Amino acid sequence: MNEFLLVFRRDYKTKEIQPSPEQLQAHLSRWREWFDDLRARDLFARPPQPWESVGKVLKQDKSVTDGPYAEIKESIGGFIVIKAGSYDEAVEIAKGAPILELGGTVEVRMAVV
């Protein structure tokens, strides 16, 4: 198993696209559910250092590009480290990230061992 860094980004600045308090509560519930699922599947890992300087970015429409290339308005909202057998497997896991529901992205990087 390899370790992958998942970095969550989205536009936290544009007022018109921010979720309402109710939407935010529902969104946070989705994060808890996703984290509980990852924990149950024993996919969390401890972050090693250093990380590769390149990676993959998963967008809201589930398209995958080489990256990282953050949009100007995007900010990092958090990160986790997971265990997966390959980039493809890590990307499949990242597709469940609730940040995608709010137009955000997930950057996927493999640990340098």
C-alpha positions in Angstrom: 0.0 0.0 0.0 1.1 3.5 -0.8 0.2 6.7 1.1 -1.6 9.5 -0.7 -2.2 13.1 0.4 -5.7 14.4 -0.5 -5.8 18.2 -0.4 -9.3 19.7 -0.4 -9.7 23.1 -2.1 -12.7 25.3 -3.0 -13.7 29.0 -3.4 -14.3 30.3 0.1 -14.3 33.9 -1.0 -17.2 34.4 -3.5 -20.1 35.2 -1.2 -22.8 34.2 -3.7 -21.7 30.5 -3.8 -21.3 29.9 -0.1 -23.7 27.4 1.4 -26.4 28.5 3.8 -26.0 27.5 7.5 -28.4 24.6 6.9 -26.6 23.5 3.8 -23.3 23.7 5.6 -24.6 21.5 8.5 -25.7 18.9 5.9 -22.4 19.2 4.2 -20.5 18.6 7.4 -22.5 15.5 8.1 -21.4 14.2 4.7 -17.8 14.8 5.7 -18.3 12.8 9.0 -20.0 10.0 7.1 -17.1 9.9 4.5 -14.4 9.9 7.3 -16.3 7.2 9.2 -16.3 5.1 6.0 -12.6 5.6 5.4 -11.8 4.8 9.0 -14.0 1.6 8.9 -12.0 0.5 5.7 -8.7 1.3 7.5 -7.7 3.7 4.8 -6.3 6.5 7.0 -2.5 6.8 7.2 0.0 8.9 9.0 1.6 11.6 6.8 5.2 10.8 5.7 7.5 13.5 4.2 8.3 14.7 1.6 5.5 14.7 -1.0 5.9 14.5 -4.7 5.8 17.9 -6.4 3.3 16.7 -9.0 -0.1 14.9 -8.6 -3.6 14.6 -9.8 -6.5 17.1 -9.3 -10.1 15.7 -9.2 -12.7 18.3 -10.2 -16.4 18.6 -9.4 -17.3 16.9 -12.7 -15.1 14.0 -11.7 -12.5 14.8 -14.4 -8.9 14.2 -13.5 -6.0 16.4 -14.5 -2.3 16.6 -13.8 -1.6 19.2 -11.1 -1.5 20.9 -8.8 -2.8 24.1 -10.3 -5.1 25.9 -7.8 -7.5 28.5 -9.2 -6.9 32.0 -7.9 -10.0 32.0 -5.7 -9.5 28.5 -4.4 -8.1 28.0 -0.9 -7.0 24.8 0.9 -9.8 23.7 3.2 -8.0 20.8 4.7 -6.2 17.5 3.9 -6.0 13.9 4.9 -3.6 11.1 4.2 -5.0 7.8 3.0 -3.7 4.3 2.0 -4.2 3.1 -1.5 -2.6 0.7 -3.9 -2.2 3.1 -6.8 -3.1 6.6 -8.1 -6.2 5.2 -9.7 -7.4 3.7 -6.4 -6.6 6.9 -4.5 -8.6 8.9 -7.1 -11.6 6.5 -6.7 -11.5 7.1 -2.9 -11.2 10.8 -3.5 -14.3 10.8 -5.6 -16.3 10.4 -2.4 -15.0 13.7 -0.9 -17.9 16.0 -0.1 -15.9 19.0 -1.2 -16.8 18.1 -4.7 -20.5 18.8 -3.9 -19.6 22.5 -3.3 -17.6 22.9 -6.5 -14.3 22.2 -4.8 -11.4 20.0 -6.0 -9.3 17.2 -4.5 -5.6 17.1 -5.2 -4.0 13.7 -4.9 -0.3 13.2 -4.3 1.7 10.0 -3.6 4.2 10.0 -0.8 7.9 9.8 -1.7 9.3 6.8 0.1 
